[in-house]
Amino acid sequence: MRIAIATFSGTGNTAWVVDCLTQRLTALGDEVSDVAIERSPTGTLDANACDVLGLAFPVHASFAPKIVRDFIAGLPPTTGKPLFAVTTAGYVAGDTAWYAIRALTAKGYEPFVLANVIVANNLRLPVLSPLPIPSPEEMEPRLGRAVRKAHRIADWVHQGERHVEGTGLFGRMLGVSQRLLAAPLEALAFQGFFADESCIRCGWCVRHCPVGNIEMTEQGVRFLEHCILCMRCYSFCPEQAIQSTERTQNTERWPRYQGPKGKPYPEPR
């Protein structure tokens, strides 16, 4: 089969899972192309150029990231196109995949696999998310489990087997509650990022922001008003100069996530 996987990855978890999926599907004889959502204008994906369409993205409080929601809204109508969606999360995903793609059935897509892969928490900020970042020692077994889950998903996709996660009572309750709380909690606890005095104006954050929310001015780095909390700039700033409050300057207490393999996020392909 020809399989296209439209992917968004903030700090590398989803990209890593898609690599696992791609390797497995290729070994099974499928032809796989990976479309980077942040480099693909909305509505430009030709759904008829593939036999199966996949979507892969991280869970943001039981929402898909806004960049993914916009991409999904721009997908063209089709007729009976098989669709699968894979989410990645640090802990639980709820009904995120179902909620994100539910409108696509009216456009003629036929979802048959909705699945989540637990990788690692990448969001550790005061008040908003005090949950821990996994240590390198904790990551090894996590990645082992994630590889096995990714391979199972690839097998379901290859075989056309129906498998839907997150639509039971617990998943739906978790999804609804997180979506209700997400916006007010973010407004209360997250006032945006800023670059502190350790910033060397290298421009890494400007070049890698997926939504163009960061710009370089004569006064230094400036953050605009449409951050999607992908955590890429905060996690991978070479100087750890990007902060959400003065408290996050204490990097021992508020460590940055370093990606599933302990390396900065790779350039989108």
Secondary structure, DSSP 8 states (H G I E B T S, - for coil): -EEEEEE--SSSHHHHHHHHHHHHHHHTT-EEEEEEGGGS-TT---GGG-SEEEEEEE-BTTB--HHHHHHHHT----SSEEEEEEEEESS--TTHHHHHHGGGGGGTEEEEEEEEEE------BTTTB------HHHHHHHHHHHHHHHHHHHHHHHHT--EE-S-SHHHHHHHHHHHHHHHHHHHHH----EE-TT-----HHHHH-TT--EEEETTEEEE-S------HHHHH-TT--EESSGGGG-TTTS-----TTSS------
